[in-house]
């Protein structure tokens, strides 16, 4: 199936773009949602996280304590690598399983750390970056999460830079501060129509779910 890797920095609006694409018939595999499920109560990564990081890493509800883990790993690169060593193989397995079952006019992988992983160029036909300026990112994340600008800055510093993401992009959806919802819909729809056409050519003129 024709596939698109969708990425963007924290607060860029990639989840909103993915929701629009899903509404128009694209199949969505969201690595971030998979990661949340793995670290939810009873999730497949919980016992390995508990064994490595101790009870402090697990909240009273049985989920990974995201605030504790964020504070712990962003200041300790070795701890962050250990968390990634637990999560990444489980995420990749689940991503592949969901992709194998996917039905839609084309397939979208939503991958927050696509640029950082270096593994996606060969796995997808197009890479699309949802792009916005740093100030907009900080404002959006602060509004939805209540994190301090300093905490948001630490998260952003651990991600690829805006320039690094744009350097790998085949397609870009600009979603900066002045962008209205109507503009975002229009820009996203134009790419959706293009990807549908490319997918149809790939399948000989038939949609992938026919």
Beta strands, then each sheet from edge to edge (+ up, - down):
strand 1: 3-7
strand 2: 27-30
strand 3: 107-110
strand 4: 126-131
strand 5: 171-174
sheet 1: 2+ 3+ 1+ 4+ 5+
end
